[in-house]
Amino acid sequence: MFEGKLDTLSQMMAEHMAMPFPPGFRGLDIEDQDMVMLDANAYGYALGVLQGPLGGQRGKGLIRLTAVFEKVLPAIDDEYATRYYTHVRDMAVLASETEALREKQPSGQEGSPGSWSQRLDVR
């Protein structure tokens, strides 16, 4: 189950990288959130989950980040941007769920930390 989540997260990240950033959202703040940074932070946390355990503070940061999307998504009034940021939110939520599963894995059962991140074509 854990490895399946890592595979799904890797796939979502690849899909995300293939999606163009929404036009007009560079430099835009919605609900006091810089939309470029929101995107970058979500991807960064997801990449961290693929590479290995996040650790206490980063794990808490990922959980806080997922909550930000609940404020931001309803305030987006562009159809493509809504679809784009919904995907980003889903990726962050999956990363959070995957990290929670990792914490429940018996020691030594986490899989190979670098194997999933090596599949990504990081820009």
QUIWO-V905905 format. One record per pair of residues at least 24 apart in sequence whose C-alpha atoms are under 7 Angstrom apart, sorted by the first residue. I is the first residue (numbers start at 1). GAP is how many residues later the second one is. Records with the same first field share a line. If there is no record, write none. Layout:
I = GAP / GAP
This chain:
2 = 96 / 99 / 100
3 = 108
5 = 93
6 = 44 / 92 / 110
7 = 109
9 = 82 / 85 / 86
10 = 106 / 110
12 = 79
14 = 106
22 = 58 / 59
30 = 42 / 45
31 = 40 / 41
39 = 49
42 = 46 / 50
46 = 46 / 49
47 = 70
49 = 46 / 50
50 = 63 / 66 / 67
51 = 62 / 63 / 66
52 = 61
53 = 46
62 = 34
63 = 33
66 = 26 / 27
